[in-house]
Amino acid sequence: MRKPKREEWVRLHQEIHSRVYVYEAKDEQSWYLVLPEIVEPLLDVVRYVQMSLAVNYAGTPFIWPVPIPTDRKPHKAHVSAFAGAEQAMLQWIRISWGDSEYDIYRRSSAKVEPKWPEEIENASQMFRFASKAGGFEVIDSMDHPIVQGLLGLD
């Protein structure tokens, strides 16, 4: 699970994605999928994202957690990243950080079409793929050590 690198061209699958809450422990470089029943006390630290199956121009698949702009004061970075992801469903794009938002570049010619992993046909299989690769852990209980630490209960 990662964002696209600024120098790589990417495409997103048009149908294989799912909206979920995640917590990113930046100091550990770890991602946690947070189940809906655990989200409320963590709203200040979790992000609502669209987990999307992505592939780069070299054919390497990965999962891109695309931030979803919220109705309450959307962040420019989330709006531009989401717009880039929507474009990546139709054409190869490159996305890199600008001054206050992401800059989106479209590939003028593409000699290859995206090659999607045959073992991933739906969002459930995408999550299994990411989980096997060590992409994330699931927070499914208020007793989870991460939740306990974030709430100051450890």
C-alpha positions, -999 to 999 in steps of 0.1 A, spaced: 0 0 0 15 33 -11 10 64 -30 25 65 -66 61 77 -68 64 111 -84 84 97 -114 61 67 -122 32 65 -146 1 48 -131 -33 35 -140 -62 26 -116 -86 -2 -122 -121 12 -130 -140 -14 -109 -116 -27 -82 -117 -3 -53 -133 2 -19 -139 31 5 -125 25 40 -110 42 70 -73 39 76 -48 49 102 -12 55 91 14 52 118 40 74 100 67 68 126 64 30 119 55 34 82 26 11 89 -10 12 77 -41 0 96 -75 -7 82 -100 5 108 -134 -12 109 -164 11 110 -175 2 145 -140 14 158 -138 47 138 -158 72 160 -133 77 188 -105 79 163 -120 104 138 -92 129 145 -65 105 134 -81 82 107 -86 91 71 -114 81 47 -98 67 16 -106 48 -16 -83 18 -17 -77 13 -54 -59 -13 -74 -31 4 -93 -4 -7 -117 26 13 -129 39 14 -165 64 -14 -157 34 -36 -147 40 -37 -110 6 -38 -91 1 -19 -58 -28 -5 -37 -32 33 -37 -51 47 -7 -66 77 -24 -78 103 1 -115 111 -4 -124 148 0 -148 153 28 -178 177 27 -165 196 57 -137 218 44 -120 196 19 -82 198 18 -67 209 -16 -43 180 -16 -72 155 -11 -92 171 -39 -63 171 -63 -52 135 -55 -88 123 -59 -91 141 -93 -58 125 -104 -71 91 -93 -102 95 -114 -81 105 -144 -59 74 -138 -89 52 -144 -90 63 -180 -53 71 -189 -18 69 -176 -10 97 -152 19 109 -131 12 127 -99 36 148 -79 34 174 -51 32 210 -62 31 241 -39 -2 233 -21 -17 205 -41 -8 176 -64 1 183 -100 -13 158 -125 5 149 -158 -11 129 -185 10 106 -207 7 118 -243 13 83 -258 10 49 -242 26 19 -259 12 -5 -233 -22 -11 -217 -23 -18 -180 -18 -55 -171 -40 -63 -141 -30 -92 -118 -52 -122 -127 -56 -132 -91 -74 -99 -82 -109 -98 -96 -127 -78 -68 -121 -56 -38 -119 -86 -14 -91 -102 -34 -74 -68 -35 -74 -66 3 -61 -101 6 -33 -92 -19 -24 -62 2 -26 -80 35 -3 -109 22 22 -84 11 23 -69 46 4 -38 34 -18 -33 64 -31 -48 96 -68 -47 106 -80 -28 137 -111 -46 147 -114 -40 184 -112 -12 210 -86 -35 227 -62 -32 198 -28 -18 211 -29 10 185 -64 21 197 -53 18 233 -23 40 226 -42 66 206 -68 70 233 -42 71 261 -54 39 277 -22 19 274 
